[in-house]
Amino acid sequence: MSRPRFFPRFGAEDVCVVVPTADHSVTLAHIKALLKEKDVAAYKVPRKLVVFGSLPRNALGKVMKREIRQRVRA
């Protein structure tokens, strides 16, 4: 089982995983600006952005969170 990255002061690292549509692109700056507009606390804003072409799913169509964690850690 993969474990999240930890920081001495805050604990686990926040990571944003996105699957953009074909006609849109996403940047970390865009995500941060959107969250700032929504008045999200600074410590909840992700420090890392991971872009996937599609989310890994099992035979039942459920998202495989363990595989996402492994790809994010790599």
N, CA and C atoms as a LAMMPS dump frame, in Angstrom:
ITEM: TIMESTEP
0
ITEM: NUMBER OF ATOMS
222
ITEM: BOX BOUNDS ff ff ff
-5.0000000000000000e+02 5.0000000000000000e+02
-5.0000000000000000e+02 5.0000000000000000e+02
-5.0000000000000000e+02 5.0000000000000000e+02
ITEM: ATOMS id mol type element x y z
1 1 1 N 0.849 -1.185 0
2 1 2 C 0 0 0
3 1 3 C 0.885 1.234 0
4 2 1 N 0.601 2.151 -0.883
5 2 2 C 1.406 3.367 -0.922
6 2 3 C 0.949 4.342 0.156
7 3 1 N 1.87 5.105 0.645
8 3 2 C 1.556 6.083 1.691
9 3 3 C 1.747 7.483 1.116
10 4 1 N 0.928 8.447 1.584
11 4 2 C 1.089 9.817 1.083
12 4 3 C 2.395 10.427 1.559
13 5 1 N 2.86 11.418 0.847
14 5 2 C 4.052 12.142 1.28
15 5 3 C 3.689 12.973 2.5
16 6 1 N 4.601 13.052 3.449
17 6 2 C 4.327 13.804 4.664
18 6 3 C 5.284 14.967 4.819
19 7 1 N 4.779 16.036 5.363
20 7 2 C 5.566 17.201 5.68
21 7 3 C 5.569 17.358 7.187
22 8 1 N 6.696 17.756 7.775
23 8 2 C 6.793 17.816 9.223
24 8 3 C 5.73 18.697 9.88
25 9 1 N 5.365 19.773 9.235
26 9 2 C 4.441 20.708 9.871
27 9 3 C 2.971 20.412 9.58
28 10 1 N 2.659 20.041 8.335
29 10 2 C 1.259 19.93 7.941
30 10 3 C 0.744 18.509 7.787
31 11 1 N 1.592 17.528 7.648
32 11 2 C 1.111 16.165 7.429
33 11 3 C 1.184 15.794 5.958
34 12 1 N 0.127 15.221 5.41
35 12 2 C 0.127 14.722 4.035
36 12 3 C 0.11 15.86 3.022
37 13 1 N 0.687 15.594 1.867
38 13 2 C 0.742 16.578 0.781
39 13 3 C -0.562 16.537 -0.025
40 14 1 N -1.103 17.698 -0.353
41 14 2 C -2.293 17.771 -1.196
42 14 3 C -1.875 17.75 -2.655
43 15 1 N -2.489 16.847 -3.416
44 15 2 C -2.194 16.701 -4.835
45 15 3 C -3.51 16.769 -5.596
46 16 1 N -3.522 17.49 -6.687
47 16 2 C -4.706 17.614 -7.527
48 16 3 C -4.518 16.715 -8.748
49 17 1 N -5.431 15.762 -8.932
50 17 2 C -5.396 14.866 -10.084
51 17 3 C -6.564 15.237 -10.98
52 18 1 N -6.278 15.558 -12.236
53 18 2 C -7.326 15.986 -13.171
54 18 3 C -7.252 15.202 -14.475
55 19 1 N -8.406 15.116 -15.118
56 19 2 C -8.516 14.556 -16.464
57 19 3 C -9.191 15.632 -17.307
58 20 1 N -8.392 16.447 -18.019
59 20 2 C -9.007 17.528 -18.808
60 20 3 C -9.709 16.985 -20.049
61 21 1 N -10.707 17.736 -20.508
62 21 2 C -11.366 17.369 -21.759
63 21 3 C -10.444 17.741 -22.917
64 22 1 N -10.771 17.274 -24.089
65 22 2 C -9.899 17.459 -25.245
66 22 3 C -9.697 18.931 -25.599
67 23 1 N -10.697 19.77 -25.363
68 23 2 C -10.6 21.164 -25.771
69 23 3 C -10.159 22.108 -24.651
70 24 1 N -9.749 21.575 -23.508
71 24 2 C -9.302 22.411 -22.396
72 24 3 C -7.949 21.937 -21.868
73 25 1 N -7.197 22.874 -21.328
74 25 2 C -5.958 22.527 -20.644
75 25 3 C -6.036 23.072 -19.219
76 26 1 N -5.299 22.462 -18.319
77 26 2 C -5.343 22.84 -16.905
78 26 3 C -3.922 23.087 -16.422
79 27 1 N -3.746 24.155 -15.653
80 27 2 C -2.454 24.424 -15.031
81 27 3 C -2.656 24.555 -13.524
82 28 1 N -1.581 24.398 -12.802
83 28 2 C -1.65 24.534 -11.351
84 28 3 C -2.023 25.962 -10.971
85 29 1 N -1.536 26.927 -11.72
86 29 2 C -1.877 28.331 -11.453
87 29 3 C -3.382 28.563 -11.615
88 30 1 N -3.986 27.936 -12.626
89 30 2 C -5.425 28.074 -12.845
90 30 3 C -6.205 27.46 -11.679
91 31 1 N -5.794 26.294 -11.221
92 31 2 C -6.457 25.634 -10.082
93 31 3 C -6.339 26.503 -8.831
94 32 1 N -5.138 27.032 -8.581
95 32 2 C -4.933 27.87 -7.397
96 32 3 C -5.794 29.125 -7.455
97 33 1 N -5.895 29.743 -8.632
98 33 2 C -6.721 30.946 -8.775
99 33 3 C -8.193 30.629 -8.527
100 34 1 N -8.657 29.511 -9.043
101 34 2 C -10.043 29.108 -8.837
102 34 3 C -10.337 28.871 -7.355
103 35 1 N -9.433 28.198 -6.668
104 35 2 C -9.631 27.925 -5.24
105 35 3 C -9.549 29.2 -4.408
106 36 1 N -8.718 30.143 -4.85
107 36 2 C -8.631 31.417 -4.137
108 36 3 C -9.947 32.185 -4.255
109 37 1 N -10.567 32.134 -5.441
110 37 2 C -11.877 32.769 -5.647
111 37 3 C -12.936 32.162 -4.718
112 38 1 N -12.814 30.874 -4.46
113 38 2 C -13.785 30.163 -3.628
114 38 3 C -13.466 30.285 -2.141
115 39 1 N -12.442 31.061 -1.789
116 39 2 C -12.021 31.272 -0.396
117 39 3 C -11.634 29.976 0.319
118 40 1 N -10.928 29.113 -0.403
119 40 2 C -10.408 27.885 0.194
120 40 3 C -9.162 28.245 1.001
121 41 1 N -9.025 27.668 2.173
122 41 2 C -7.878 27.959 3.03
123 41 3 C -6.574 27.615 2.314
124 42 1 N -5.542 28.392 2.546
125 42 2 C -4.264 28.234 1.847
126 42 3 C -3.646 26.857 2.064
127 43 1 N -3.828 26.296 3.252
128 43 2 C -3.214 24.992 3.509
129 43 3 C -3.928 23.857 2.776
130 44 1 N -5.11 24.111 2.229
131 44 2 C -5.846 23.1 1.479
132 44 3 C -5.573 23.154 -0.021
133 45 1 N -4.882 24.17 -0.482
134 45 2 C -4.584 24.327 -1.906
135 45 3 C -3.47 23.361 -2.289
136 46 1 N -3.663 22.578 -3.359
137 46 2 C -2.649 21.587 -3.741
138 46 3 C -1.345 22.233 -4.183
139 47 1 N -0.258 21.546 -3.898
140 47 2 C 1.07 22.014 -4.31
141 47 3 C 1.548 21.34 -5.583
142 48 1 N 0.825 20.289 -5.975
143 48 2 C 1.255 19.508 -7.131
144 48 3 C 0.032 19.186 -7.983
145 49 1 N 0.208 19.216 -9.298
146 49 2 C -0.854 18.883 -10.247
147 49 3 C -0.404 17.689 -11.069
148 50 1 N -1.265 16.681 -11.154
149 50 2 C -0.992 15.505 -11.971
150 50 3 C -2.122 15.388 -12.984
151 51 1 N -1.764 15.325 -14.256
152 51 2 C -2.764 15.248 -15.326
153 51 3 C -2.764 13.834 -15.896
154 52 1 N -3.934 13.219 -15.934
155 52 2 C -4.105 11.881 -16.502
156 52 3 C -4.921 11.984 -17.771
157 53 1 N -4.672 11.084 -18.699
158 53 2 C -5.502 11.004 -19.897
159 53 3 C -6.87 10.433 -19.557
160 54 1 N -6.888 9.456 -18.644
161 54 2 C -8.13 8.882 -18.126
162 54 3 C -7.813 8.266 -16.765
163 55 1 N -8.822 8.158 -15.935
164 55 2 C -8.624 7.559 -14.619
165 55 3 C -8.624 6.038 -14.751
166 56 1 N -7.746 5.357 -14.02
167 56 2 C -7.743 3.9 -14.068
168 56 3 C -9.002 3.354 -13.379
169 57 1 N -9.661 2.43 -14.036
170 57 2 C -10.897 1.85 -13.492
171 57 3 C -10.822 0.333 -13.531
172 58 1 N -11.552 -0.317 -12.611
173 58 2 C -11.591 -1.776 -12.594
174 58 3 C -12.734 -2.266 -13.481
175 59 1 N -12.994 -3.565 -13.468
176 59 2 C -14.013 -4.153 -14.341
177 59 3 C -15.418 -3.642 -14.031
178 60 1 N -15.646 -3.195 -12.802
179 60 2 C -16.96 -2.674 -12.42
180 60 3 C -17.108 -1.184 -12.698
181 61 1 N -16.028 -0.54 -13.163
182 61 2 C -16.077 0.878 -13.474
183 61 3 C -15.688 1.78 -12.317
184 62 1 N -15.258 1.186 -11.206
185 62 2 C -14.848 1.993 -10.046
186 62 3 C -13.441 2.533 -10.251
187 63 1 N -13.2 3.736 -9.763
188 63 2 C -11.879 4.345 -9.883
189 63 3 C -10.911 3.611 -8.951
190 64 1 N -9.745 3.252 -9.476
191 64 2 C -8.737 2.518 -8.706
192 64 3 C -7.811 3.522 -8.016
193 65 1 N -8.192 3.908 -6.801
194 65 2 C -7.46 4.934 -6.062
195 65 3 C -6.033 4.501 -5.738
196 66 1 N -5.838 3.229 -5.483
197 66 2 C -4.497 2.732 -5.167
198 66 3 C -3.542 2.961 -6.334
199 67 1 N -4.019 2.714 -7.541
200 67 2 C -3.181 2.931 -8.731
201 67 3 C -2.893 4.41 -8.938
202 68 1 N -3.869 5.266 -8.655
203 68 2 C -3.644 6.711 -8.762
204 68 3 C -2.56 7.126 -7.791
205 69 1 N -2.635 6.638 -6.546
206 69 2 C -1.602 6.959 -5.549
207 69 3 C -0.222 6.515 -6.013
208 70 1 N -0.142 5.324 -6.609
209 70 2 C 1.146 4.829 -7.081
210 70 3 C 1.699 5.699 -8.198
211 71 1 N 0.848 6.128 -9.125
212 71 2 C 1.314 7.001 -10.216
213 71 3 C 1.74 8.367 -9.71
214 72 1 N 1.025 8.887 -8.711
215 72 2 C 1.368 10.196 -8.163
216 72 3 C 2.715 10.131 -7.457
217 73 1 N 2.991 9.047 -6.761
218 73 2 C 4.251 8.915 -6.03
219 73 3 C 5.429 8.698 -6.964
220 74 1 N 5.191 8.185 -8.171
221 74 2 C 6.294 7.894 -9.102
222 74 3 C 6.908 9.142 -9.68
